[in-house]
Amino acid sequence: METKLNNFSEEELNIVPFPEEIFPKEIRDIVDDYAKALNISKDYAYGVILFAFSAAIGTGYILRVKKGWEEMGNLFISLVGKPGINKSSPISIFTKVLEAIDTMLNEDYQAKMKEFRERKASKDDTIHLEEPIRRQIVIKDTTQEALLQALYHNPNGLAGIYDELGSFLKSFNKYRPGGGGDEELMLSIFSGKSIYINRKNVEPVLIPNPFFNLIGSIQPQVLINLMGNNRVDNGLTHRFLFIYPPEIKREDLSDEDVSSESEELYDLLIKSIIKPKEILLGNHQTRKIGLSKGAMEVYKGFRRRINGIMNNEKSEAICGIYAKLDTYFFRLSLVIHIIRVTCMENECLNLLEVSSCSASRAEKLIDYFEYMALRVFKLLDKHRDPLASYPLDHKKIYYRLPARFTTAEGLAVSLLMISRRTFFNMLNDEYLFVKIKHGVYEKVW
């Protein structure tokens, strides 16, 4: 079956709600508590929680799919929505525990750096003096070169947290006179491929398993400008898991507060995975997790389904969506598995083997992200040609309308070909028209 974007409208995309049931009850209760008290979107909340657990796991656990095929649990997540709908709050709330751990690591570094400078200034025993290393788990507003240095010193991995994802995307190639390079580097980091840094006047270093998680919020128009065209072509946009709920409305402020139990339990769950003391000492260990036969069967069924789509799909953009969802199957299976073990959802769970249940939950989650990806790529496609999905009569009307027109002028042109109601429906398309004031419109194109 072919899935051409211009063959379906927003209404024809069957809405897929976030599959809350993939999470243990403890996580669902925490999200319910925060959603009621702070009026935040559950979709956004669950997305950030996935990110936070993935960041806590880092390179501590790697999933062995087959001989020579291993996957880490790193995720690139984008929360998409119009301004003023509280996209940033879930990021702040559910990454706060990571920020707190990172602050502790930084305080330790600053204390050691102060001692280092004092001893260096005293000139006593400076031969054996080693400059302290900045251990961290969170990174923000950094150059790509600084990111590589941080990844080298922190084999556990890093979490890139951005209130505005646009600021991260705009920073690409900012400090490169010739341009280029940063996006290609990000593609490599996403895949977890080894990175060899060989720069002038710097000792060459190898980062064998770079782990970088990324999350941020972005408005639809900014997404169009920064993640369309070239970044679709080079595959960067395909690497994001989008959370773009169809309708989020601002609500009255709740009189309830988040319970202390929810705050403490969430922090405890994240801290039970991440080990700050081991990070400080540089004692990093990676444990390999296997895949049960049942989990492999779930994947084979999933792969057959997307093979049927990709083998018959002519659009490279759509094929790219399913290729990356295939990659994410095992990443999400790993993260979900560790969440279930951490919450002790089932006493029979084997930490070192992903079960068929965890794999099935990952597939449900991928169904959601498939829907979200199609929403986003429909948006990008419509922006590229907003008239593509309209019949020929509508296109003729649009071209005949002046750049700015009144409702009466528009009706005079349109009623020769379509009904009054159809014309007003067309006027509501924000990709075609901007309402200047009552009864006056401007064409976008």
SVG drawing of the C-alpha trace seen along z (x, -y; Angstrom):
<svg xmlns="http://www.w3.org/2000/svg" viewBox="-23 -45 80 63">
<polyline fill="none" stroke="black" stroke-width="0.4" points="0.0,0.0 1.3,-3.5 1.1,-6.2 1.5,-9.4 1.1,-12.4 -1.1,-14.3 -3.6,-11.4 -4.9,-12.1 -6.1,-15.0 -5.6,-15.6 -9.1,-14.2 -8.2,-11.0 -5.3,-10.3 -6.8,-8.1 -6.0,-9.8 -3.7,-7.5 -3.8,-8.5 -0.7,-8.1 -0.7,-4.4 -0.5,-5.1 -0.8,-1.4 2.7,-0.8 3.9,-2.3 3.7,-0.7 1.0,-2.0 3.5,-4.1 4.4,-6.2 0.8,-6.6 -0.2,-7.8 2.7,-10.3 1.6,-11.7 -2.0,-11.9 -1.0,-13.8 1.1,-16.4 -1.5,-16.7 -4.3,-17.5 -2.3,-19.9 -0.3,-21.8 -2.6,-21.5 0.2,-19.9 -0.3,-17.6 0.0,-14.0 1.5,-13.3 4.3,-15.7 4.8,-14.4 5.1,-10.8 7.5,-11.9 9.8,-13.7 9.7,-10.7 10.8,-8.4 13.7,-10.8 14.6,-11.0 14.7,-7.3 16.7,-6.9 19.2,-9.5 19.5,-7.7 20.2,-4.4 22.8,-6.0 25.4,-3.4 24.8,-1.5 22.7,1.0 23.0,2.0 20.6,4.3 22.2,7.2 19.8,8.0 22.0,10.4 25.7,11.1 27.2,7.9 24.0,5.9 23.6,3.9 21.4,0.9 21.6,-1.7 18.5,-3.6 19.2,-7.1 16.3,-9.2 15.8,-12.4 12.4,-13.9 10.6,-17.0 7.5,-18.4 5.6,-20.3 2.8,-22.8 1.7,-26.4 2.9,-29.1 1.4,-29.3 0.3,-25.7 2.9,-24.8 5.3,-22.7 8.4,-23.7 6.9,-22.9 7.0,-19.1 10.6,-19.3 11.5,-21.3 9.5,-19.1 10.6,-15.7 14.3,-16.5 14.7,-18.4 16.1,-15.3 18.8,-15.0 19.6,-18.7 20.0,-18.2 22.4,-15.4 24.3,-17.4 24.5,-20.4 26.0,-18.0 28.6,-16.8 29.5,-20.4 29.9,-21.4 32.3,-18.5 34.2,-19.6 34.4,-23.2 35.8,-22.2 38.4,-20.0 39.3,-22.7 39.8,-25.2 42.1,-22.9 44.0,-22.2 44.5,-25.9 45.7,-26.5 48.2,-23.6 49.4,-24.7 50.0,-28.3 52.0,-27.0 54.3,-25.1 54.5,-22.2 54.5,-18.7 53.0,-20.0 54.6,-17.1 52.0,-14.7 49.2,-17.2 46.3,-16.2 43.6,-18.7 40.2,-17.4 37.6,-16.2 34.2,-17.8 31.8,-14.9 28.3,-15.6 25.0,-14.1 23.3,-17.3 24.6,-19.6 23.1,-22.8 23.9,-25.6 27.2,-24.2 29.3,-24.0 29.7,-20.7 33.4,-20.7 32.6,-21.1 29.9,-18.4 32.5,-16.0 34.9,-16.8 32.1,-16.3 31.2,-12.9 34.8,-11.8 35.0,-12.6 31.6,-11.1 31.2,-7.6 28.0,-7.2 26.4,-9.6 24.8,-13.1 21.3,-14.6 20.8,-17.6 17.9,-19.6 16.5,-22.6 13.4,-24.6 13.5,-25.8 14.8,-23.1 15.1,-25.8 18.1,-27.3 19.9,-24.0 19.2,-23.6 20.2,-27.2 23.5,-26.7 24.6,-24.2 27.7,-25.3 27.6,-28.6 31.3,-28.5 32.5,-26.9 33.8,-29.5 33.2,-27.2 29.9,-25.8 28.9,-22.2 29.9,-19.3 27.6,-19.7 24.6,-18.0 26.7,-15.1 28.2,-14.8 24.8,-14.7 23.7,-11.9 26.7,-9.9 26.1,-10.5 22.5,-9.3 23.7,-6.0 26.1,-5.5 29.0,-5.0 32.5,-5.5 33.9,-9.1 37.6,-9.7 38.7,-13.3 41.9,-14.3 42.4,-18.1 45.4,-20.3 47.5,-20.8 45.3,-18.3 46.0,-14.7 43.8,-12.4 41.0,-10.7 38.4,-8.0 34.8,-8.0 33.8,-4.4 30.1,-4.5 28.8,-8.1 25.5,-8.4 23.6,-11.7 19.9,-12.2 18.1,-15.2 14.8,-16.9 13.2,-20.2 10.0,-22.0 9.3,-23.7 6.5,-25.6 5.0,-24.3 6.2,-27.4 9.7,-27.1 9.7,-23.3 8.8,-24.1 11.6,-26.6 14.3,-24.6 13.4,-20.9 12.0,-20.9 13.7,-20.7 17.5,-19.9 17.0,-18.3 14.4,-16.0 16.8,-15.2 19.8,-14.4 17.6,-12.4 18.0,-14.6 14.3,-15.2 13.5,-11.5 15.6,-10.8 13.2,-12.7 10.3,-11.2 7.6,-13.9 4.9,-14.6 2.4,-16.8 -1.1,-16.3 -3.9,-17.4 -5.6,-19.7 -4.3,-21.1 -6.3,-23.8 -5.4,-26.2 -7.4,-25.4 -8.3,-27.2 -5.6,-26.9 -6.2,-23.9 -6.6,-24.4 -4.7,-21.1 -1.0,-20.7 1.4,-17.9 1.7,-15.4 5.1,-15.0 4.7,-11.3 4.7,-11.7 7.8,-14.0 9.7,-11.7 8.8,-8.5 9.8,-9.9 13.1,-11.1 13.7,-7.8 13.0,-5.8 15.5,-7.9 18.1,-7.8 17.9,-4.1 19.2,-3.7 21.8,-6.5 24.8,-6.2 26.4,-9.7 29.2,-8.3 30.3,-5.9 30.2,-8.8 32.4,-11.0 34.9,-8.2 34.8,-7.4 33.9,-3.8 31.8,-3.2 30.4,0.2 28.1,1.4 25.8,4.4 24.5,6.2 20.8,7.2 19.5,10.0 16.3,10.3 13.9,13.2 12.6,15.4 9.1,13.9 10.4,10.4 12.2,11.3 8.9,12.7 7.2,9.4 9.9,7.6 9.6,9.9 5.9,9.2 6.5,5.5 9.2,5.6 7.0,7.5 4.4,4.8 6.7,1.9 8.4,3.8 5.0,3.9 4.8,0.2 8.4,-0.6 8.5,1.8 5.4,0.1 6.1,-3.5 7.4,-5.8 8.0,-8.8 11.5,-8.8 10.4,-11.0 7.8,-8.4 10.3,-5.6 12.6,-7.5 9.9,-7.6 9.5,-3.9 13.3,-3.2 13.9,-5.2 10.9,-3.7 12.5,-0.4 15.6,-1.6 13.6,-2.9 11.9,0.4 14.8,1.8 15.7,-1.4 12.2,-1.8 12.1,1.9 15.2,1.4 13.9,-1.8 10.5,-0.3 12.1,2.9 14.3,0.9 11.4,-1.2 9.3,2.0 12.2,3.6 12.8,0.3 9.2,0.1 9.2,3.9 6.1,4.3 6.5,8.1 8.7,10.0 9.5,12.5 11.1,9.9 14.6,10.8 16.8,7.7 19.1,9.1 16.4,10.1 13.8,8.0 10.5,9.8 7.8,10.1 5.6,7.9 8.2,5.1 8.6,5.5 4.8,5.4 4.6,2.2 7.4,0.7 5.4,1.6 2.3,-0.2 4.5,-3.2 5.8,-3.2 2.2,-3.2 1.8,-6.5 5.1,-7.9 4.1,-6.8 1.0,-8.8 2.9,-11.8 5.5,-11.6 2.9,-11.5 1.3,-14.6 4.6,-16.5 5.5,-15.4 2.0,-16.3 2.6,-19.8 6.0,-20.0 4.5,-18.8 1.6,-21.2 3.9,-24.1 5.9,-23.1 2.7,-23.3 -0.4,-24.2 -2.7,-23.8 -1.6,-20.3 -4.5,-18.6 -7.2,-21.0 -9.3,-20.3 -8.5,-22.3 -11.4,-24.7 -10.0,-25.8 -6.6,-26.3 -8.1,-28.5 -9.9,-30.6 -6.7,-31.1 -4.7,-32.3 -7.5,-34.7 -7.8,-36.4 -5.7,-39.6 -3.0,-39.6 -5.3,-41.4 -9.1,-41.2 -12.4,-41.6 -14.8,-38.9 -17.2,-40.3 -14.4,-40.4 -13.5,-36.8 -17.1,-35.6 -17.4,-37.4 -14.6,-35.2 -15.4,-32.0 -19.2,-31.7 -18.7,-31.0 -17.1,-27.7 -17.8,-26.7 -20.4,-27.3 -20.3,-30.1 -19.7,-27.6 -16.9,-25.9 -15.2,-29.2 -15.4,-30.1 -13.9,-26.7 -11.1,-27.5 -10.5,-30.9 -9.9,-29.1 -6.8,-27.5 -4.0,-29.3 -1.5,-28.1 -3.3,-29.9 -4.7,-33.1 -4.0,-35.5 -6.9,-37.4 -5.9,-41.1 -9.1,-42.3 -12.8,-41.6 -13.7,-40.9 -10.2,-41.5 -7.7,-38.7 -4.2,-38.4 -2.9,-35.5 0.1,-33.7 1.5,-32.6"/>
</svg>
